[in-house]
Amino acid sequence: MIPRLVLSRREANTPAYIDSPGASMPQPEDVSVVAGLALQGDLGGALAYVGGLTARGMPLERIYLYLLAPVARRLGEMWEQDRCDFTAVTIGLCCLQQVVLENSPAFQPRLGRGDVERRVLLAPVPGEQHSFGLLMVGEFFRRQGWEVSSGTGTTSKELAAVVRRQWFAAIGFSLACEDRLEILATTIRAVRRASRNPQIGVLVGGRVFNDRPELAALVGADATAADGQQAALKAETLLALLMREA
């Protein structure tokens, strides 16, 4: 409970992210263009478009947070509104995922931050079918010097087995569907019981928590974050708080 309260207070006082103030921001038309390219599975076109933005000085942080993330949200909305089918969304998200992977070498980790304590496991809630958001979250964690492991496609029991075998400072879950909240709560309880680290920090994110952040405490999480940048920053704070209590 104490880490949650401290995190809440710090979140209110955390300044907005600042990067290259002179660089431009992605515009709505950029989102539309990249969404169209992704739905067509045009990886070359999407990479060229992103490359054009970076060539004009736009940082990858802004592209990830304010272009690729909104594109992924738009694809999900189009699916919900029956404007495209599941296959088209899957193709689009796979295209976006490859864009992130291709740009990953340029999204370099900051030096001097890596250590054994910064190890995080990222997983969608069992039953979730897409994990593009977690891929981007992992990029921001790596940039802050974290060692990132993926729990994509694993069950609650398998996740518990992973944290029983290996020490993690934190685990992060992504959830899009509110009807899986109970599954998430059960999984968090199982992870906490099994974890080699009794002080493991639990973060949650995804559209459900963006709309209703108060649900994070109800499922037993320590904090929620709206994007990968926030998740990495909150994990750092949570790690410091929990290690102090240990």
Contacts in CASP RR format, 6 or more apart in sequence:
PFRMAT RR
TARGET T0000
AUTHOR 0000-0000-0000
METHOD contacts of the structure
MODEL  1
MIPRLVLSRREANTPAYIDSPGASMPQPEDVSVVAGLALQGDLGGALAYV
GGLTARGMPLERIYLYLLAPVARRLGEMWEQDRCDFTAVTIGLCCLQQVV
LENSPAFQPRLGRGDVERRVLLAPVPGEQHSFGLLMVGEFFRRQGWEVSS
GTGTTSKELAAVVRRQWFAAIGFSLACEDRLEILATTIRAVRRASRNPQI
GVLVGGRVFNDRPELAALVGADATAADGQQAALKAETLLALLMREA
2 241 0 8 1.000
2 245 0 8 1.000
3 201 0 8 1.000
3 222 0 8 1.000
3 223 0 8 1.000
3 238 0 8 1.000
3 241 0 8 1.000
3 242 0 8 1.000
3 245 0 8 1.000
4 217 0 8 1.000
4 222 0 8 1.000
4 223 0 8 1.000
6 237 0 8 1.000
6 241 0 8 1.000
7 222 0 8 1.000
7 223 0 8 1.000
7 234 0 8 1.000
7 237 0 8 1.000
7 238 0 8 1.000
7 241 0 8 1.000
10 237 0 8 1.000
11 234 0 8 1.000
14 233 0 8 1.000
17 61 0 8 1.000
17 65 0 8 1.000
17 229 0 8 1.000
19 59 0 8 1.000
19 61 0 8 1.000
19 62 0 8 1.000
20 57 0 8 1.000
20 59 0 8 1.000
23 57 0 8 1.000
23 58 0 8 1.000
23 59 0 8 1.000
23 62 0 8 1.000
24 56 0 8 1.000
24 57 0 8 1.000
24 58 0 8 1.000
25 58 0 8 1.000
25 62 0 8 1.000
25 66 0 8 1.000
26 53 0 8 1.000
26 58 0 8 1.000
26 62 0 8 1.000
26 63 0 8 1.000
26 66 0 8 1.000
26 67 0 8 1.000
26 70 0 8 1.000
30 49 0 8 1.000
30 53 0 8 1.000
30 67 0 8 1.000
31 67 0 8 1.000
31 70 0 8 1.000
31 71 0 8 1.000
31 74 0 8 1.000
33 49 0 8 1.000
34 46 0 8 1.000
34 49 0 8 1.000
34 50 0 8 1.000
34 67 0 8 1.000
34 68 0 8 1.000
34 71 0 8 1.000
35 71 0 8 1.000
35 74 0 8 1.000
35 75 0 8 1.000
36 42 0 8 1.000
37 45 0 8 1.000
37 46 0 8 1.000
37 49 0 8 1.000
37 95 0 8 1.000
38 46 0 8 1.000
38 71 0 8 1.000
38 75 0 8 1.000
38 91 0 8 1.000
38 92 0 8 1.000
38 93 0 8 1.000
38 95 0 8 1.000
38 96 0 8 1.000
39 75 0 8 1.000
39 84 0 8 1.000
39 88 0 8 1.000
39 91 0 8 1.000
39 92 0 8 1.000
41 91 0 8 1.000
41 92 0 8 1.000
41 94 0 8 1.000
41 95 0 8 1.000
42 95 0 8 1.000
43 95 0 8 1.000
43 98 0 8 1.000
43 99 0 8 1.000
46 95 0 8 1.000
46 96 0 8 1.000
46 99 0 8 1.000
47 99 0 8 1.000
47 102 0 8 1.000
50 63 0 8 1.000
50 67 0 8 1.000
50 99 0 8 1.000
50 103 0 8 1.000
53 63 0 8 1.000
53 67 0 8 1.000
54 60 0 8 1.000
54 63 0 8 1.000
54 103 0 8 1.000
54 106 0 8 1.000
60 103 0 8 1.000
60 106 0 8 1.000
60 107 0 8 1.000
61 229 0 8 1.000
63 103 0 8 1.000
64 100 0 8 1.000
64 107 0 8 1.000
64 136 0 8 1.000
64 139 0 8 1.000
64 140 0 8 1.000
65 227 0 8 1.000
65 228 0 8 1.000
65 229 0 8 1.000
68 96 0 8 1.000
68 99 0 8 1.000
68 100 0 8 1.000
68 136 0 8 1.000
69 133 0 8 1.000
69 136 0 8 1.000
69 227 0 8 1.000
71 96 0 8 1.000
72 93 0 8 1.000
72 96 0 8 1.000
72 132 0 8 1.000
72 133 0 8 1.000
73 207 0 8 1.000
75 84 0 8 1.000
75 89 0 8 1.000
75 92 0 8 1.000
75 93 0 8 1.000
76 89 0 8 1.000
78 84 0 8 1.000
78 89 0 8 1.000
79 85 0 8 1.000
79 86 0 8 1.000
79 88 0 8 1.000
79 89 0 8 1.000
89 130 0 8 1.000
90 130 0 8 1.000
93 130 0 8 1.000
93 132 0 8 1.000
96 132 0 8 1.000
97 132 0 8 1.000
97 135 0 8 1.000
100 132 0 8 1.000
100 135 0 8 1.000
100 136 0 8 1.000
100 139 0 8 1.000
101 135 0 8 1.000
104 139 0 8 1.000
107 139 0 8 1.000
107 142 0 8 1.000
107 143 0 8 1.000
108 143 0 8 1.000
109 142 0 8 1.000
109 143 0 8 1.000
109 144 0 8 1.000
109 145 0 8 1.000
110 143 0 8 1.000
110 144 0 8 1.000
110 145 0 8 1.000
112 145 0 8 1.000
113 144 0 8 1.000
113 145 0 8 1.000
113 146 0 8 1.000
114 145 0 8 1.000
114 146 0 8 1.000
114 147 0 8 1.000
116 167 0 8 1.000
117 169 0 8 1.000
117 239 0 8 1.000
117 243 0 8 1.000
118 144 0 8 1.000
118 145 0 8 1.000
118 146 0 8 1.000
118 147 0 8 1.000
118 169 0 8 1.000
118 239 0 8 1.000
119 146 0 8 1.000
119 147 0 8 1.000
119 149 0 8 1.000
119 166 0 8 1.000
119 167 0 8 1.000
119 168 0 8 1.000
119 169 0 8 1.000
120 138 0 8 1.000
120 141 0 8 1.000
120 146 0 8 1.000
120 147 0 8 1.000
120 148 0 8 1.000
120 149 0 8 1.000
120 168 0 8 1.000
120 169 0 8 1.000
120 170 0 8 1.000
120 171 0 8 1.000
120 172 0 8 1.000
120 235 0 8 1.000
121 149 0 8 1.000
121 150 0 8 1.000
121 151 0 8 1.000
121 159 0 8 1.000
121 162 0 8 1.000
121 163 0 8 1.000
121 168 0 8 1.000
121 170 0 8 1.000
121 171 0 8 1.000
121 172 0 8 1.000
122 134 0 8 1.000
122 137 0 8 1.000
122 138 0 8 1.000
122 141 0 8 1.000
122 148 0 8 1.000
122 149 0 8 1.000
122 150 0 8 1.000
122 151 0 8 1.000
122 171 0 8 1.000
122 172 0 8 1.000
122 174 0 8 1.000
123 134 0 8 1.000
123 150 0 8 1.000
123 151 0 8 1.000
123 152 0 8 1.000
123 153 0 8 1.000
123 154 0 8 1.000
123 159 0 8 1.000
123 171 0 8 1.000
123 172 0 8 1.000
123 173 0 8 1.000
123 174 0 8 1.000
124 130 0 8 1.000
124 131 0 8 1.000
124 134 0 8 1.000
124 151 0 8 1.000
124 152 0 8 1.000
124 153 0 8 1.000
124 173 0 8 1.000
124 174 0 8 1.000
124 175 0 8 1.000
125 173 0 8 1.000
125 174 0 8 1.000
125 175 0 8 1.000
125 180 0 8 1.000
125 183 0 8 1.000
125 184 0 8 1.000
125 187 0 8 1.000
126 153 0 8 1.000
126 154 0 8 1.000
126 155 0 8 1.000
126 156 0 8 1.000
126 159 0 8 1.000
126 180 0 8 1.000
126 183 0 8 1.000
126 187 0 8 1.000
127 180 0 8 1.000
127 183 0 8 1.000
128 174 0 8 1.000
128 175 0 8 1.000
128 176 0 8 1.000
128 177 0 8 1.000
128 180 0 8 1.000
130 176 0 8 1.000
131 152 0 8 1.000
131 174 0 8 1.000
133 174 0 8 1.000
133 206 0 8 1.000
134 150 0 8 1.000
134 152 0 8 1.000
134 174 0 8 1.000
136 227 0 8 1.000
136 228 0 8 1.000
137 172 0 8 1.000
137 174 0 8 1.000
137 227 0 8 1.000
137 228 0 8 1.000
137 231 0 8 1.000
137 232 0 8 1.000
138 146 0 8 1.000
138 148 0 8 1.000
138 228 0 8 1.000
139 228 0 8 1.000
140 227 0 8 1.000
140 228 0 8 1.000
140 229 0 8 1.000
140 231 0 8 1.000
140 232 0 8 1.000
141 148 0 8 1.000
141 228 0 8 1.000
141 231 0 8 1.000
141 232 0 8 1.000
141 235 0 8 1.000
142 148 0 8 1.000
143 232 0 8 1.000
144 232 0 8 1.000
144 233 0 8 1.000
144 236 0 8 1.000
146 232 0 8 1.000
146 235 0 8 1.000
149 162 0 8 1.000
149 166 0 8 1.000
149 168 0 8 1.000
151 158 0 8 1.000
151 159 0 8 1.000
151 162 0 8 1.000
154 162 0 8 1.000
156 183 0 8 1.000
156 186 0 8 1.000
156 187 0 8 1.000
156 190 0 8 1.000
157 190 0 8 1.000
159 171 0 8 1.000
159 187 0 8 1.000
159 190 0 8 1.000
159 191 0 8 1.000
160 187 0 8 1.000
160 190 0 8 1.000
160 191 0 8 1.000
160 193 0 8 1.000
160 194 0 8 1.000
161 194 0 8 1.000
163 171 0 8 1.000
163 191 0 8 1.000
163 194 0 8 1.000
163 195 0 8 1.000
163 196 0 8 1.000
163 197 0 8 1.000
163 200 0 8 1.000
164 194 0 8 1.000
164 195 0 8 1.000
164 196 0 8 1.000
165 196 0 8 1.000
166 196 0 8 1.000
167 196 0 8 1.000
167 197 0 8 1.000
168 195 0 8 1.000
168 196 0 8 1.000
168 197 0 8 1.000
168 200 0 8 1.000
169 197 0 8 1.000
169 200 0 8 1.000
169 201 0 8 1.000
169 235 0 8 1.000
169 239 0 8 1.000
169 242 0 8 1.000
170 200 0 8 1.000
170 201 0 8 1.000
170 202 0 8 1.000
170 203 0 8 1.000
170 235 0 8 1.000
170 238 0 8 1.000
170 239 0 8 1.000
171 191 0 8 1.000
171 200 0 8 1.000
171 201 0 8 1.000
171 202 0 8 1.000
171 203 0 8 1.000
172 202 0 8 1.000
172 203 0 8 1.000
172 204 0 8 1.000
172 205 0 8 1.000
172 231 0 8 1.000
173 184 0 8 1.000
173 187 0 8 1.000
173 188 0 8 1.000
173 202 0 8 1.000
173 203 0 8 1.000
173 204 0 8 1.000
173 205 0 8 1.000
173 221 0 8 1.000
174 204 0 8 1.000
174 205 0 8 1.000
174 206 0 8 1.000
175 181 0 8 1.000
175 184 0 8 1.000
175 204 0 8 1.000
175 205 0 8 1.000
175 206 0 8 1.000
175 207 0 8 1.000
175 208 0 8 1.000
175 209 0 8 1.000
176 206 0 8 1.000
176 207 0 8 1.000
176 208 0 8 1.000
177 208 0 8 1.000
178 208 0 8 1.000
181 208 0 8 1.000
181 215 0 8 1.000
181 218 0 8 1.000
181 219 0 8 1.000
184 204 0 8 1.000
184 219 0 8 1.000
185 218 0 8 1.000
185 219 0 8 1.000
185 220 0 8 1.000
188 202 0 8 1.000
188 219 0 8 1.000
188 220 0 8 1.000
188 221 0 8 1.000
189 220 0 8 1.000
191 200 0 8 1.000
191 202 0 8 1.000
192 200 0 8 1.000
192 202 0 8 1.000
198 246 0 8 1.000
199 242 0 8 1.000
199 243 0 8 1.000
199 245 0 8 1.000
199 246 0 8 1.000
200 242 0 8 1.000
201 222 0 8 1.000
201 235 0 8 1.000
201 238 0 8 1.000
201 239 0 8 1.000
201 242 0 8 1.000
202 220 0 8 1.000
202 221 0 8 1.000
202 222 0 8 1.000
202 223 0 8 1.000
203 221 0 8 1.000
203 222 0 8 1.000
203 223 0 8 1.000
203 224 0 8 1.000
203 225 0 8 1.000
203 231 0 8 1.000
203 234 0 8 1.000
203 235 0 8 1.000
203 238 0 8 1.000
204 216 0 8 1.000
204 219 0 8 1.000
204 221 0 8 1.000
204 223 0 8 1.000
204 224 0 8 1.000
205 216 0 8 1.000
205 224 0 8 1.000
205 225 0 8 1.000
205 226 0 8 1.000
205 231 0 8 1.000
208 215 0 8 1.000
209 215 0 8 1.000
209 216 0 8 1.000
209 224 0 8 1.000
210 226 0 8 1.000
213 224 0 8 1.000
215 224 0 8 1.000
216 222 0 8 1.000
216 223 0 8 1.000
216 224 0 8 1.000
222 238 0 8 1.000
223 234 0 8 1.000
223 238 0 8 1.000
225 231 0 8 1.000
225 233 0 8 1.000
225 234 0 8 1.000
END
